[in-house]
Amino acid sequence: MERIDLPNLEKLKALNNNHILKIVKDFVSLCKPAKITVITDSEEDIEYVRLKAIEIGEEAILEIEGHTIHYDGFFTMSNHDQARDKKNTRILIPKGEYASPWINTIDREKGLEEIMEIMDGCMKNRECLIRFFCLGPKNSVFSILALQLTDSFYVAHSEDLLYRSGYEEFKNLKGSNEFFYFIHSGGKLAGIPPVTEDLTKRRIYIDLQENRVLSCFNQYAGNSLGLKKLALRLAINKSNNEDWLAEHYFILGIHPKGKNRITYACGAYPSGCGKTATAMLPGQTILGDDIAYLRKWEDGYAHAVNIERGIFGIIKDVNSHNDPVIFEAITTPRETIFSNVLIKDKLPYWIGDGRIIPEEGVNFSGKWRKGKKDTDGIEIPHAHPNARYTIRIEELANADPNLHNPIGVPINGIFYGGRDSDTMPPVVESLNWEHGVFLGATIESETTAQTLGTEGIRNAQPMANLDFIVVPLGNYFKNHQKFGNDLAYPPKVFAMNYFLKSKDNKYLNGILDKLCWVIWAEGRTHGDYDAIKTPIGYIPKYKDLRNLFKQYLNKVYKENEYIEQFSIRIEKLLQKFKRIRANYEKEINIPSFFWDILNQQNSELIEFQHKFEIDEVSPLEIV
C-alpha cells in the first residue's frame, strides 16, 4: 500500500474490512497508479471528483449552469468506444461448468490470465479513485453495496449522479465480503480530450465466482460504470441463487383518471421498442427507467426498487414534443452530463432534438462540419446515435415520491414489449403467472434496415434481458416461475407491441396510443374491465378501448381499427412458435411448463384455424 498516503489509508481502515484492504492492495499493485484517493460520502469529496473531471479534460463546461460534455474514443463509425462492446464482454466460466450458447463466455483461468496481463500498469501516471456506493435505497433489504476502483473521473462523476453514496453503509458490513466490486481503467490515453488509445485491448470480464467485474481500455459508461449493466449481471446470478429477481425493468407509477389510486408496474423492452417512452408516459410518475430488484414481501405482493437514482439515457429523438419532461430537464440549469453530442457555442445538439442543426462544431470525431466522413468514407453524423445524457431522477417533474422508499413499491403488473410488425396485438394479458413468464421469455424484436441492413429479422430477447443474463436460461425461467408462484398476488403480465403494421406497411398504433394500452392493463389488475380470452391470452373489448381513447387522448377509436389491431393472426403466430421452439431447443433444461404452454397454444391455434377456416380471426368473432 506504498502508493496511498496516510489520510486516505485511514479512510479505508475506518471501514474495518480486510476484504476491501486486500482488493485495493492487489489491484493497486497490478494497475500501478501514481496516486490513490479515497472518496467518502462527504460533499467535499464528491465535489472534488466533479471539478477534477473538468480540470483534466474528461468533461468540459457548457453554457447552461451545471452542464458538461464528455467524449468517448472514436476512430471510425465502425471502430469506436461509444457503445457496449458485446464481443469483448464475457462471463468467466470455471472448467467443467455449463457454458450456455446464448451467453458470451470464456474459460475463467484463461480469461483472468489474459485480463490481468492487459491490466498490468494500466493506470500508470494517473490517479485511482476508490468509490463506495449503494445499489438500491439505503437501509433496505434490497440493497447491495458496491466498491469501484477507477482512473476515470468522468466515470466517478457519472456514478455520483446515478447511484446513492455508500461509504457509511460499508461500515455496517462489519467486515463481511457481501458486496460487489468493479475495477476499471481507461488504459493508455491520448489526445484532447484524453481518450483510450488502443481499443484492441478493451475487455469487460464478469467473474461471478468473486462477485466482480474487471474492465479496461474503455471509457464508454456501459463498459466502464461497474454499477450499471455490469452489476446487473452479478445481481442476476445472485438473485437466481436466492429466489428474487434482478431485471432490466423500468418502474412506472400509473395514475388512472377518476380513481383515487396509484398502481405500480414494471416493464422490459429491448432497445428501440418504447421502454423510455412508456416509463415517461404523460400524467404518470417514474420511479426507475432501467434496472429493478424484486423481492417477495409480507403483504403477498412483489415489491420493487430502482437500484439507481439517476438516468443514463439515450438522447436521440428526445425533443419538446415527444419527451417534454426530459427535454425541459436537460435544457435548463441543473447538473447534467452530455456525451458524444455536437457542441456549438457551448450548447449541445443531438439527433432528433427538433432544432436547426449547426453546419459545424465539435463532436465525438473532433472538429466537425456537415458532410465530414471517416477514414472509411462513411459520413459522420453531428451526434452519435448512442449519445447520452446523465441526470438525477429527482430533477424530473414526474419523479415518483417513492424513489428512495426502503421497502420499494408493490407491483401489480409487468409489461414486456418487442418490435413486431405483423404478429402480436398491441396488448395481451397472460392467462396466469406461468404464461406471463412464457410471454416474457418469447419476446422478439425485429431489426431495421437503418441499423443492420436487413429489415424484419426477428431476434429472440427473453425478458428483454438477453445481453445481461449470465445463468443458463432454464435456471432463469425456473426462478421466475418459482418467484411468482410463491406470491399470494403475483403481478399480471402483459405483452405490449407498439409496432404493428397494416398490409401497406403503415403503423397501426399512434405514438401516444400506448397510454391507452397501459391504462387498460392497469384497470385489469384491479378488475375494472372484462376481456376476451384467446389462445394467446386476454385481449381488450372494443367498448373499453373506445372509452379510454376518448377519455385520455380525446380521440375517436374506430371499430375497424380495433379489428385490424386485435385480430388473432393464426399463421403468423404458428410461425413464431416454430422460431421459439428452434431457439430454445438449443438450451438444456428449459422447464417443462414452458414446453407445455408452447404445445398447448400451438394446438389451440390450430383448432382456431379449423373452426374459423381463416388465418386472421376478428376479436368480434371470438366468444
C-alpha positions in Angstrom: 0.0 0.0 0.0 3.0 2.3 -0.5 1.1 4.4 -3.1 -1.5 5.5 -0.7 -0.9 8.4 1.8 -1.9 8.2 5.5 -5.2 10.3 5.3 -6.5 8.1 2.5 -5.3 4.9 4.2 -7.2 6.0 7.4 -10.4 6.4 5.3 -10.0 2.7 4.3 -9.1 1.4 7.7 -12.2 3.2 9.2 -14.3 0.6 7.3 -12.8 -2.2 9.4 -12.9 -4.5 6.4 -9.9 -6.6 5.5 -11.5 -7.7 2.2 -11.5 -4.1 1.0 -7.9 -3.6 2.0 -6.8 -6.7 0.1 -8.7 -5.8 -3.0 -7.2 -2.3 -3.0 -3.7 -3.7 -2.3 -3.9 -6.3 -5.1 -5.2 -4.0 -7.8 -3.1 -1.0 -6.9 -0.1 -3.3 -7.2 -1.3 -4.6 -10.6 -2.5 -1.3 -12.1 0.2 0.9 -10.7 -1.5 4.3 -10.4 0.6 7.3 -9.4 -1.9 8.4 -6.7 -4.8 6.9 -4.7 -7.7 8.9 -3.5 -10.5 7.5 -1.3 -13.8 9.3 -1.8 -16.3 9.2 1.1 -19.9 10.4 1.2 -18.8 14.0 2.1 -19.9 16.9 -0.2 -16.2 18.0 -0.3 -15.0 14.6 -1.7 -17.8 14.4 -4.2 -17.2 17.9 -5.4 -13.5 17.1 -5.8 -14.5 14.4 -8.3 -16.7 16.7 -10.4 -14.2 19.5 -10.5 -11.3 17.2 -11.3 -13.2 15.7 -14.3 -13.3 19.2 -15.7 -9.7 20.1 -14.8 -8.2 17.2 -16.6 -10.4 17.5 -19.6 -12.6 14.4 -19.3 -15.5 16.8 -19.2 -15.9 20.4 -20.4 -18.2 23.2 -19.1 -21.1 24.2 -21.3 -23.2 27.4 -21.5 -26.0 26.3 -19.2 -25.1 26.1 -15.5 -24.3 22.6 -14.3 -24.0 21.2 -17.9 -20.8 19.4 -19.1 -19.8 17.4 -22.2 -17.8 14.2 -22.3 -16.5 12.4 -25.3 -15.6 8.7 -25.6 -12.9 7.4 -28.1 -13.5 7.5 -31.8 -11.6 6.2 -34.8 -14.3 5.4 -37.4 -18.1 4.8 -37.3 -17.4 1.1 -37.0 -14.4 1.4 -34.6 -15.2 3.5 -31.5 -15.8 3.4 -27.8 -19.4 4.8 -27.8 -21.5 1.7 -27.2 -21.4 -1.6 -25.3 -18.7 -4.0 -26.5 -20.7 -7.2 -26.7 -17.8 -9.2 -28.3 -15.4 -8.5 -25.5 -17.9 -8.7 -22.6 -17.6 -12.2 -21.4 -18.6 -14.3 -18.5 -15.8 -16.3 -16.8 -16.9 -19.9 -16.5 -14.8 -22.3 -14.4 -13.7 -25.6 -16.1 -16.4 -28.2 -16.1 -19.4 -25.8 -15.7 -22.1 -25.4 -18.4 -21.5 -22.6 -20.9 -24.8 -21.6 -22.4 -24.8 -21.0 -26.2 -26.8 -17.8 -25.5 -24.1 -16.3 -23.4 -20.6 -15.0 -24.4 -18.2 -16.9 -22.2 -14.5 -17.7 -21.7 -12.7 -20.2 -19.5 -12.2 -18.5 -16.2 -8.5 -19.3 -15.8 -7.7 -18.3 -19.4 -9.8 -15.1 -19.1 -8.2 -14.0 -15.8 -4.7 -14.6 -17.1 -5.4 -12.6 -20.2 -7.0 -9.6 -18.5 -4.5 -9.4 -15.6 -1.8 -9.2 -18.2 -3.6 -6.4 -20.0 -4.3 -4.5 -16.8 -0.6 -4.7 -15.6 0.3 -1.0 -15.3 -2.9 0.2 -17.0 -3.2 3.2 -14.5 0.4 4.3 -14.8 0.8 8.1 -14.2 -2.8 8.5 -13.2 -4.9 8.9 -10.1 -7.0 5.9 -8.9 -10.3 6.7 -7.2 -11.8 4.4 -4.6 -15.6 4.8 -4.5 -18.3 3.3 -2.4 -22.0 3.1 -3.5 -25.3 1.5 -2.5 -27.4 -0.3 -5.2 -30.9 0.4 -4.1 -32.3 2.6 -1.3 -30.2 2.8 1.9 -31.1 0.8 5.0 -33.0 -1.6 2.8 -33.1 -5.4 2.5 -32.9 -4.8 -1.3 -29.6 -3.0 -1.1 -26.3 -4.4 -2.4 -23.1 -2.4 -1.7 -20.6 -1.8 -4.5 -16.9 -0.9 -4.4 -15.4 0.8 -7.5 -11.8 1.4 -8.4 -11.4 3.6 -11.5 -8.9 6.1 -13.0 -11.7 7.9 -14.8 -13.1 11.0 -13.1 -15.9 11.0 -15.7 -17.0 7.5 -14.6 -16.8 8.6 -10.9 -18.8 11.8 -11.6 -21.4 9.8 -13.5 -21.8 7.4 -10.6 -22.5 10.3 -8.3 -25.5 11.2 -10.4 -26.7 7.7 -10.9 -26.2 6.0 -7.6 -26.6 6.5 -3.8 -23.3 7.1 -1.9 -22.3 4.1 0.3 -19.2 4.8 2.3 -21.0 4.9 5.6 -23.1 1.9 4.5 -19.9 -0.2 4.1 -19.2 0.4 7.8 -22.3 -1.7 8.6 -20.9 -4.7 6.8 -18.9 -5.4 9.9 -16.0 -6.9 7.9 -18.2 -9.0 5.5 -17.3 -9.5 1.9 -21.0 -9.3 0.9 -20.5 -6.6 -1.8 -19.8 -6.4 -5.5 -16.6 -4.8 -6.7 -15.5 -3.3 -10.0 -12.1 -2.5 -11.3 -11.9 -0.1 -14.3 -9.2 1.7 -16.2 -9.3 3.7 -19.4 -5.9 2.3 -20.2 -3.3 4.4 -22.1 -4.9 7.7 -23.0 -4.1 10.1 -25.9 -5.5 13.3 -27.4 -7.6 16.2 -26.1 -9.9 15.3 -24.6 -7.9 12.3 -23.3 -9.5 9.0 -24.6 -8.5 5.4 -24.8 -5.8 5.0 -27.4 -5.9 1.2 -28.1 -9.4 -0.3 -28.2 -8.0 -3.7 -29.2 -7.2 -4.3 -25.5 -10.8 -3.4 -24.5 -12.1 -6.2 -22.2 -15.1 -6.4 -19.8 -14.9 -9.7 -17.9 -17.5 -10.7 -15.4 -16.3 -13.0 -12.7 -19.3 -14.5 -10.9 -17.2 -16.5 -8.6 -15.8 -13.4 -7.0 -18.8 -11.0 -7.5 -16.6 -8.7 -9.5 -16.1 -7.2 -13.0 -12.7 -6.3 -14.5 -13.0 -3.7 -17.2 -10.1 -1.9 -19.1 -9.2 0.1 -22.1 -12.6 1.8 -22.4 -14.4 4.8 -21.2 -18.0 4.5 -22.5 -20.2 4.2 -19.4 -21.9 1.0 -20.5 -18.5 -0.7 -20.3 -16.9 1.3 -17.5 -19.6 2.1 -14.9 -19.5 -1.0 -13.0 -22.7 -0.4 -11.1 -24.9 -0.3 -14.2 -25.3 -3.3 -16.5 -22.1 -4.9 -15.2 -23.7 -5.0 -11.7 -26.9 -6.2 -13.2 -25.1 -9.3 -14.5 -23.8 -10.0 -11.0 -27.2 -9.4 -9.4 -28.9 -11.8 -11.9 -26.5 -14.5 -10.8 -27.1 -13.6 -7.1 -30.9 -13.4 -7.4 -31.1 -16.8 -9.2 -29.4 -18.4 -6.2 -31.5 -16.5 -3.6 -35.1 -16.6 -5.1 -35.6 -13.0 -6.1 -35.4 -11.1 -9.4 -32.9 -8.7 -10.8 -34.3 -7.4 -14.1 -33.9 -4.9 -16.9 -37.1 -3.2 -15.7 -38.4 0.4 -15.5 -40.8 1.1 -12.6 -43.8 3.2 -13.5 -46.5 4.7 -11.3 -49.8 4.7 -13.1 -52.5 7.3 -12.1 -55.8 6.5 -13.8 -58.3 9.3 -14.1 -61.2 9.3 -11.7 -59.6 6.7 -9.5 -58.1 7.5 -6.1 -55.1 5.2 -6.5 -51.6 4.7 -7.9 -50.7 1.4 -9.4 -47.1 0.4 -9.9 -45.9 -1.7 -12.9 -42.5 -2.8 -14.2 -41.6 -3.1 -17.8 -38.9 -4.6 -20.0 -38.4 -3.7 -23.7 -35.4 -4.2 -26.0 -33.6 -1.2 -27.2 -35.7 0.9 -29.6 -39.0 -0.7 -28.6 -40.6 2.0 -26.4 -39.2 1.4 -23.0 -38.3 5.0 -22.1 -41.5 6.3 -23.8 -43.6 4.0 -21.6 -41.7 4.9 -18.5 -42.3 8.6 -19.2 -46.0 8.5 -20.2 -47.8 11.8 -19.7 -49.7 12.1 -16.4 -47.8 9.2 -14.8 -44.8 9.1 -12.5 -41.4 7.4 -13.0 -39.6 5.6 -10.2 -36.9 4.0 -12.5 -36.1 3.6 -16.1 -33.6 0.8 -16.3 -32.9 -1.8 -13.6 -35.1 -3.1 -10.7 -34.7 -5.6 -7.9 -37.9 -7.5 -6.9 -38.5 -9.4 -3.7 -41.4 -11.3 -2.2 -43.0 -9.1 0.5 -45.1 -9.8 3.6 -48.2 -8.3 2.0 -48.2 -11.0 -0.6 -47.0 -8.8 -3.4 -43.7 -8.5 -5.2 -42.0 -5.2 -4.1 -39.6 -3.5 -6.4 -36.9 -0.8 -6.0 -34.9 1.1 -8.5 -31.2 0.3 -7.8 -30.3 3.7 -9.3 -31.2 7.3 -8.5 -30.4 8.7 -12.0 -30.8 8.1 -15.7 -28.1 7.4 -18.2 -30.5 7.8 -21.2 -30.2 7.7 -25.0 -30.7 11.3 -26.0 -31.6 10.5 -29.7 -35.1 11.8 -30.5 -35.6 13.5 -27.1 -37.4 16.7 -28.0 -40.0 19.1 -26.7 -42.9 17.3 -28.5 -42.2 13.6 -27.7 -40.4 13.9 -24.4 -41.3 17.3 -22.9 -40.4 16.4 -19.3 -36.9 15.1 -20.2 -36.3 17.9 -22.7 -37.1 20.5 -20.2 -34.8 18.9 -17.6 -31.8 18.7 -19.9 -32.1 22.1 -21.4 -32.3 24.1 -18.1 -29.8 24.7 -15.3 -29.0 21.5 -13.3 -26.2 19.0 -13.0 -26.2 17.1 -16.3 -23.5 15.3 -18.3 -23.9 15.0 -22.1 -21.9 12.5 -24.0 -21.0 12.3 -27.7 -23.2 15.1 -29.0 -22.4 18.1 -31.1 -21.3 21.3 -29.3 -21.7 24.7 -30.9 -21.2 27.9 -28.9 -21.2 25.7 -25.8 -24.7 24.4 -26.5 -25.4 20.7 -27.2 -27.3 19.4 -30.2 -28.3 15.8 -30.9 -30.2 13.7 -33.4 -33.9 14.3 -33.4 -33.9 17.2 -30.9 -36.3 19.2 -33.1 -33.9 22.2 -33.6 -31.9 23.5 -36.5 -28.6 21.8 -36.5 -25.4 23.9 -36.9 -23.4 23.3 -40.0 -20.2 22.9 -37.9 -19.0 22.5 -34.4 -17.2 19.9 -32.2 -18.4 16.4 -31.7 -17.1 12.9 -30.9 -14.9 13.0 -34.0 -13.3 16.3 -33.1 -13.9 19.3 -35.3 -17.0 18.6 -37.3 -18.7 20.1 -40.4 -21.7 18.8 -42.3 -20.6 16.1 -44.7 -17.5 15.1 -42.8 -16.5 11.5 -43.4 -14.4 9.0 -41.5 -11.3 7.2 -43.0 -13.6 4.5 -44.4 -15.6 7.1 -46.3 -18.7 6.9 -44.0 -20.4 10.1 -43.3 -20.2 11.2 -39.6 -23.5 12.4 -38.1 -23.4 15.5 -36.0 -24.2 13.4 -32.9 -23.7 9.7 -32.2 -26.9 7.6 -32.4 -26.0 6.3 -29.0 -25.2 9.7 -27.5 -26.4 10.0 -23.9 -27.5 12.3 -21.1 -26.9 11.6 -17.4 -29.2 13.3 -14.8 -30.7 12.6 -11.4 -34.3 11.3 -11.4 -35.3 13.9 -8.8 -34.6 16.5 -11.4 -37.6 15.3 -13.4 -41.0 16.9 -12.9 -42.7 13.5 -12.9 -40.3 11.8 -10.4 -42.2 9.4 -8.2 -42.0 10.2 -4.4 -41.2 6.6 -3.6 -37.8 6.6 -5.3 -35.9 6.1 -2.0 -38.5 4.1 -0.2 -36.6 1.3 1.6 -39.4 -1.2 1.1 -39.9 -0.3 -2.5 -43.4 -0.4 -4.1 -45.9 -3.2 -4.7 -46.0 -4.4 -8.3 -49.4 -5.1 -9.8 -48.3 -5.5 -13.5 -45.3 -6.4 -15.7 -45.1 -5.3 -19.3 -42.9 -7.0 -21.9 -42.6 -5.2 -25.2 -41.0 -6.0 -28.6 -40.8 -4.7 -32.1 -43.3 -6.8 -34.1 -44.8 -5.6 -37.4 -47.3 -8.4 -38.1 -48.0 -10.9 -35.4 -48.9 -9.8 -31.8 -51.7 -7.4 -30.9 -50.9 -4.1 -29.2 -51.6 -5.6 -25.7 -52.3 -9.1 -24.5 -52.7 -10.2 -20.9 -51.3 -13.5 -19.8 -53.6 -16.3 -18.8 -51.7 -16.8 -15.5 -48.3 -16.2 -14.0 -46.5 -19.1 -15.8 -48.0 -17.9 -19.1 -46.7 -14.5 -18.2 -43.2 -15.9 -17.8 -43.7 -17.5 -21.2 -44.7 -14.2 -22.8 -41.6 -12.6 -21.3 -39.4 -15.4 -22.4 -40.6 -15.3 -26.0 -40.2 -11.6 -26.8 -38.9 -11.0 -30.2 -37.5 -7.7 -31.7 -37.2 -7.0 -35.4 -34.1 -5.4 -36.8 -34.4 -2.4 -39.0 -32.7 -1.5 -42.3 -31.1 1.6 -40.6 -29.3 -0.5 -38.0 -28.2 -3.8 -39.5 -29.0 -3.5 -43.2 -31.6 -6.3 -43.2 -35.1 -5.3 -42.2 -37.5 -7.7 -40.4 -35.1 -10.2 -38.9 -36.6 -11.3 -35.6 -34.2 -11.7 -32.7 -35.1 -13.6 -29.5 -35.0 -11.3 -26.5 -36.0 -13.2 -23.4 -37.3 -10.7 -20.8 -35.6 -8.0 -22.9 -32.5 -9.1 -20.8 -30.6 -11.4 -23.1 -27.4 -9.3 -23.2 -27.2 -9.4 -19.4 -28.3 -13.0 -18.5 -25.4 -14.9 -17.0 -27.1 -18.1 -15.9 -28.5 -20.8 -18.1 -31.9 -19.8 -19.5 -33.5 -22.9 -18.0 -32.5 -21.7 -14.5 -33.5 -18.2 -15.2 -37.0 -19.2 -16.3 -37.4 -21.6 -13.3 -36.5 -18.7 -11.0 -39.2 -16.5 -12.5 -41.7 -19.4 -12.3 -41.0 -20.0 -8.6 -40.9 -16.3 -7.7 -44.4 -15.7 -9.0 -45.9 -18.9 -7.7 -44.7 -18.1 -4.2 -46.7 -14.8 -4.2 -50.2 -14.5 -2.9 -50.8 -11.8 -5.5 -48.4 -12.2 -8.4 -48.3 -9.4 -10.9 -50.5 -9.7 -14.0 -48.2 -9.9 -17.1 -48.9 -8.1 -20.4 -47.2 -8.4 -23.8 -47.0 -5.0 -25.5 -46.4 -4.3 -29.2 -46.4 -0.7 -30.4 -45.1 -1.5 -33.9 -47.9 -3.5 -35.6 -48.3 -2.5 -39.2 -51.0 -2.7 -41.8 -50.6 -4.7 -45.0 -49.5 -1.4 -46.8 -46.7 -1.0 -44.2 -48.2 1.8 -42.1 -48.1 1.7 -38.3 -51.5 0.9 -36.7 -50.5 2.5 -33.4 -50.2 6.2 -32.8 -47.3 7.4 -30.7 -49.5 8.0 -27.6 -51.8 5.1 -28.1 -49.6 3.2 -25.7 -51.1 5.2 -22.9 -54.5 3.5 -23.5 -52.9 0.1 -23.6 -51.2 0.8 -20.2 -54.3 2.3 -18.6 -56.3 -0.8 -19.8 -53.7 -3.1 -18.3 -53.8 -1.1 -15.0 -57.6 -1.5 -14.9 -57.3 -5.2 -15.5 -55.1 -5.5 -12.4 -58.0 -4.1 -10.4 -60.8 -6.0 -12.2 -62.2 -2.8 -13.9 -62.6 -4.4 -17.3 -63.8 -7.7 -18.8 -61.6 -9.2 -21.5 -61.8 -11.7 -24.4 -60.0 -15.0 -23.8 -58.0 -16.2 -26.8 -55.4 -19.0 -27.2 -52.6 -16.4 -26.7 -54.1 -14.6 -23.7 -56.7 -12.0 -22.8 -57.4 -9.0 -25.2 -59.4 -5.9 -24.5 -63.1 -5.4 -25.5 -63.8 -2.7 -28.1 -66.1 -0.6 -25.9 -63.5 -0.3 -23.2 -60.8 0.9 -25.6 -63.2 3.3 -27.3 -63.9 4.9 -23.9 -60.2 5.1 -23.0 -59.2 6.7 -26.3 -61.9 9.3 -25.8 -61.0 9.9 -22.1 -57.2 10.0 -22.4 -56.5 11.1 -25.9 -59.8 12.8 -26.9 -59.6 10.5 -30.0 -62.2 8.5 -31.8 -61.2 4.9 -31.8 -63.0 3.2 -34.6 -64.2 -0.4 -34.7 -62.3 -1.2 -37.9 -59.1 0.0 -36.2 -59.8 -2.4 -33.3 -60.5 -5.3 -35.6 -57.3 -4.7 -37.6 -55.1 -4.4 -34.4 -56.6 -7.2 -32.3 -57.4 -9.9 -34.8 -55.6 -13.2 -34.0 -53.1 -13.8 -36.8 -53.0 -17.6 -36.6 -50.4 -18.4 -39.3 -48.1 -15.7 -38.1 -48.4 -16.9 -34.5 -47.7 -20.5 -35.6 -44.6 -19.3 -37.4 -43.5 -17.5 -34.2 -43.9 -20.7 -32.2 -41.7 -22.6 -34.7 -39.0 -19.9 -34.2 -39.4 -20.2 -30.4 -39.1 -24.0 -30.5 -36.0 -23.8 -32.7 -34.4 -21.2 -30.4 -35.0 -22.9 -27.1 -34.1 -26.4 -28.2 -30.5 -25.1 -28.3 -30.6 -24.7 -24.5 -30.6 -27.5 -21.9 -33.1 -27.8 -19.0 -35.7 -25.4 -20.3 -38.5 -26.1 -17.7 -41.4 -28.3 -18.7 -44.0 -25.6 -18.1 -42.5 -23.6 -21.0 -42.9 -26.5 -23.4 -46.4 -27.4 -22.1 -47.6 -23.8 -22.8 -46.0 -23.7 -26.2 -47.6 -27.0 -27.2 -51.0 -26.1 -25.8 -51.1 -22.8 -27.5 -49.9 -24.3 -30.7 -52.7 -26.9 -30.6 -55.4 -24.3 -29.7 -54.3 -22.1 -32.6 -54.6 -25.0 -35.0 -58.1 -25.7 -33.6 -58.9 -22.0 -34.1 -57.8 -22.3 -37.7 -60.1 -25.3 -38.3 -63.0 -23.7 -36.5 -62.9 -20.3 -38.4 -61.3 -21.6 -41.6 -59.3 -18.3 -41.9 -55.9 -17.2 -40.8 -57.0 -13.9 -39.2 -59.8 -14.1 -36.6 -61.6 -10.9 -35.7 -61.9 -10.3 -32.0 -65.6 -9.7 -32.5 -66.0 -13.3 -33.7 -64.4 -14.8 -30.5 -66.9 -15.7 -27.8 
